[in-house]
Amino acid sequence: AIIFVQILSIQAQGGKKHLQHYFTDKPLNPINLFIGILEVFGELTRILSLSLRLFLNTAVGEILIAVFTSLVLSYGRTPLAVIPIILFEVLVAYIQAYVFTVLAGTYLSMAIAHADDHADHDEHHARKHEQSVEARGMHGG
């Protein structure tokens, strides 16, 4: 979902404007370059953290069920004793799905808001340019 947000952002803005989102107007300035690199790193860590969160929660849940099942069976108990752990894992899965949906929606809305801000900024400059051309036309003719 997060990679999909990046793809949509690149399609909406174009590759150059998408990169300009991370770097300021003067990217060759060492401080601006450093900040741009940090912004790209921050974007990559979002993707990585969300992916790891989902993977590890699922993996740990499966490991927990396997460990409790082996403990229950090794003591000669009925496998029904594992049902509370399985129900707990189902609850955790629903919570993780909710968290993933909220975070993906937040990242998507941030990307859309940023694209809209750039569009408004470009439209504002176009209007100022038109006004200056009209003003020159009135004074020049």
MILUM-854212 format. One record per residue (C-alpha): residue number from 1; residue in one letter; chain; y, z, x. Coordinates in steps of 0.02 Angstrom, whole numbers, plus 50000, padded with zeros to 5 digits. Layout:
% MILUM-854212
+-----+--------+--------+-------+-------+-------+
| num | residu | chaine |    py |    pz |    px |
+-----+--------+--------+-------+-------+-------+
| NUM |      A |      A |     Y |     Z |     X |
...
+-----+--------+--------+-------+-------+-------+
***
This chain:
% MILUM-854212
+-----+--------+--------+-------+-------+-------+
| num | residu | chaine |    py |    pz |    px |
+-----+--------+--------+-------+-------+-------+
|   1 |      A |      A | 50000 | 50000 | 50000 |
|   2 |      I |      A | 50121 | 50042 | 50140 |
|   3 |      I |      A | 50080 | 49881 | 50233 |
|   4 |      F |      A | 50107 | 49790 | 50068 |
|   5 |      V |      A | 50281 | 49869 | 50060 |
|   6 |      Q |      A | 50318 | 49802 | 50235 |
|   7 |      I |      A | 50257 | 49627 | 50186 |
|   8 |      L |      A | 50366 | 49629 | 50029 |
|   9 |      S |      A | 50515 | 49686 | 50130 |
|  10 |      I |      A | 50492 | 49546 | 50257 |
|  11 |      Q |      A | 50474 | 49418 | 50117 |
|  12 |      A |      A | 50627 | 49482 | 50024 |
|  13 |      Q |      A | 50742 | 49496 | 50174 |
|  14 |      G |      A | 50667 | 49379 | 50301 |
|  15 |      G |      A | 50599 | 49432 | 50470 |
|  16 |      K |      A | 50766 | 49441 | 50560 |
|  17 |      K |      A | 50851 | 49550 | 50427 |
|  18 |      H |      A | 50696 | 49659 | 50416 |
|  19 |      L |      A | 50709 | 49696 | 50602 |
|  20 |      Q |      A | 50897 | 49723 | 50587 |
|  21 |      H |      A | 50854 | 49864 | 50466 |
|  22 |      Y |      A | 50787 | 49961 | 50615 |
|  23 |      F |      A | 50918 | 49910 | 50742 |
|  24 |      T |      A | 51106 | 49922 | 50718 |
|  25 |      D |      A | 51234 | 49784 | 50744 |
|  26 |      K |      A | 51231 | 49805 | 50934 |
|  27 |      P |      A | 51045 | 49823 | 50978 |
|  28 |      L |      A | 51075 | 49796 | 51165 |
|  29 |      N |      A | 51169 | 49960 | 51175 |
|  30 |      P |      A | 51042 | 50082 | 51252 |
|  31 |      I |      A | 51069 | 50216 | 51120 |
|  32 |      N |      A | 51056 | 50092 | 50976 |
|  33 |      L |      A | 50900 | 50018 | 51055 |
|  34 |      F |      A | 50823 | 50191 | 51073 |
|  35 |      I |      A | 50864 | 50234 | 50892 |
|  36 |      G |      A | 50791 | 50068 | 50834 |
|  37 |      I |      A | 50630 | 50102 | 50928 |
|  38 |      L |      A | 50622 | 50275 | 50849 |
|  39 |      E |      A | 50646 | 50197 | 50677 |
|  40 |      V |      A | 50502 | 50075 | 50706 |
|  41 |      F |      A | 50395 | 50219 | 50771 |
|  42 |      G |      A | 50438 | 50321 | 50616 |
|  43 |      E |      A | 50385 | 50178 | 50503 |
|  44 |      L |      A | 50220 | 50161 | 50595 |
|  45 |      T |      A | 50187 | 50348 | 50585 |
|  46 |      R |      A | 50210 | 50341 | 50396 |
|  47 |      I |      A | 50072 | 50212 | 50385 |
|  48 |      L |      A | 49961 | 50308 | 50505 |
|  49 |      S |      A | 49987 | 50478 | 50424 |
|  50 |      L |      A | 49951 | 50416 | 50249 |
|  51 |      S |      A | 49795 | 50324 | 50307 |
|  52 |      L |      A | 49730 | 50473 | 50406 |
|  53 |      R |      A | 49768 | 50593 | 50263 |
|  54 |      L |      A | 49660 | 50492 | 50143 |
|  55 |      F |      A | 49520 | 50459 | 50267 |
|  56 |      L |      A | 49505 | 50636 | 50334 |
|  57 |      N |      A | 49513 | 50720 | 50163 |
|  58 |      T |      A | 49373 | 50607 | 50103 |
|  59 |      A |      A | 49269 | 50632 | 50260 |
|  60 |      V |      A | 49292 | 50821 | 50262 |
|  61 |      G |      A | 49243 | 50830 | 50079 |
|  62 |      E |      A | 49082 | 50735 | 50112 |
|  63 |      I |      A | 49044 | 50845 | 50262 |
|  64 |      L |      A | 49075 | 51002 | 50159 |
|  65 |      I |      A | 48956 | 50944 | 50023 |
|  66 |      A |      A | 48822 | 50901 | 50152 |
|  67 |      V |      A | 48838 | 51069 | 50241 |
|  68 |      F |      A | 48833 | 51171 | 50080 |
|  69 |      T |      A | 48687 | 51068 | 50014 |
|  70 |      S |      A | 48588 | 51096 | 50174 |
|  71 |      L |      A | 48628 | 51283 | 50171 |
|  72 |      V |      A | 48577 | 51299 | 49989 |
|  73 |      L |      A | 48416 | 51203 | 50015 |
|  74 |      S |      A | 48372 | 51296 | 50177 |
|  75 |      Y |      A | 48379 | 51463 | 50085 |
|  76 |      G |      A | 48267 | 51396 | 49948 |
|  77 |      R |      A | 48402 | 51399 | 49815 |
|  78 |      T |      A | 48422 | 51273 | 49678 |
|  79 |      P |      A | 48530 | 51121 | 49717 |
|  80 |      L |      A | 48633 | 51165 | 49562 |
|  81 |      A |      A | 48725 | 51292 | 49670 |
|  82 |      V |      A | 48816 | 51147 | 49753 |
|  83 |      I |      A | 48895 | 51089 | 49589 |
|  84 |      P |      A | 49051 | 51200 | 49609 |
|  85 |      I |      A | 49085 | 51121 | 49779 |
|  86 |      I |      A | 49063 | 50946 | 49706 |
|  87 |      L |      A | 49183 | 50989 | 49564 |
|  88 |      F |      A | 49307 | 51056 | 49691 |
|  89 |      E |      A | 49295 | 50893 | 49788 |
|  90 |      V |      A | 49327 | 50794 | 49629 |
|  91 |      L |      A | 49485 | 50898 | 49601 |
|  92 |      V |      A | 49539 | 50867 | 49781 |
|  93 |      A |      A | 49510 | 50680 | 49757 |
|  94 |      Y |      A | 49623 | 50678 | 49604 |
|  95 |      I |      A | 49758 | 50774 | 49697 |
|  96 |      Q |      A | 49745 | 50654 | 49845 |
|  97 |      A |      A | 49759 | 50504 | 49728 |
|  98 |      Y |      A | 49915 | 50581 | 49652 |
|  99 |      V |      A | 49992 | 50618 | 49823 |
| 100 |      F |      A | 49952 | 50443 | 49885 |
| 101 |      T |      A | 50030 | 50365 | 49729 |
| 102 |      V |      A | 50188 | 50470 | 49742 |
| 103 |      L |      A | 50210 | 50435 | 49928 |
| 104 |      A |      A | 50175 | 50249 | 49909 |
| 105 |      G |      A | 50300 | 50241 | 49764 |
| 106 |      T |      A | 50429 | 50335 | 49866 |
| 107 |      Y |      A | 50408 | 50220 | 50015 |
| 108 |      L |      A | 50419 | 50067 | 49901 |
| 109 |      S |      A | 50577 | 50130 | 49815 |
| 110 |      M |      A | 50657 | 50168 | 49984 |
| 111 |      A |      A | 50618 | 49991 | 50044 |
| 112 |      I |      A | 50686 | 49914 | 49883 |
| 113 |      A |      A | 50843 | 50021 | 49889 |
| 114 |      H |      A | 50872 | 49969 | 50069 |
| 115 |      A |      A | 50851 | 49785 | 50025 |
| 116 |      D |      A | 50973 | 49806 | 49879 |
| 117 |      D |      A | 51100 | 49891 | 49994 |
| 118 |      H |      A | 51092 | 49744 | 50113 |
| 119 |      A |      A | 51111 | 49620 | 49969 |
| 120 |      D |      A | 51264 | 49715 | 49905 |
| 121 |      H |      A | 51336 | 49720 | 50081 |
| 122 |      D |      A | 51311 | 49532 | 50103 |
| 123 |      E |      A | 51386 | 49497 | 49931 |
| 124 |      H |      A | 51538 | 49604 | 49972 |
| 125 |      H |      A | 51569 | 49506 | 50133 |
| 126 |      A |      A | 51550 | 49340 | 50040 |
| 127 |      R |      A | 51680 | 49395 | 49911 |
| 128 |      K |      A | 51801 | 49450 | 50047 |
| 129 |      H |      A | 51778 | 49282 | 50133 |
| 130 |      E |      A | 51811 | 49188 | 49970 |
| 131 |      Q |      A | 51968 | 49291 | 49939 |
| 132 |      S |      A | 52034 | 49257 | 50114 |
| 133 |      V |      A | 52000 | 49070 | 50094 |
| 134 |      E |      A | 52090 | 49070 | 49925 |
| 135 |      A |      A | 52236 | 49166 | 49999 |
| 136 |      R |      A | 52251 | 49042 | 50142 |
| 137 |      G |      A | 52242 | 48899 | 50018 |
| 138 |      M |      A | 52387 | 48970 | 49917 |
| 139 |      H |      A | 52496 | 49001 | 50069 |
| 140 |      G |      A | 52450 | 48840 | 50158 |
| 141 |      G |      A | 52484 | 48719 | 50016 |
+-----+--------+--------+-------+-------+-------+
***
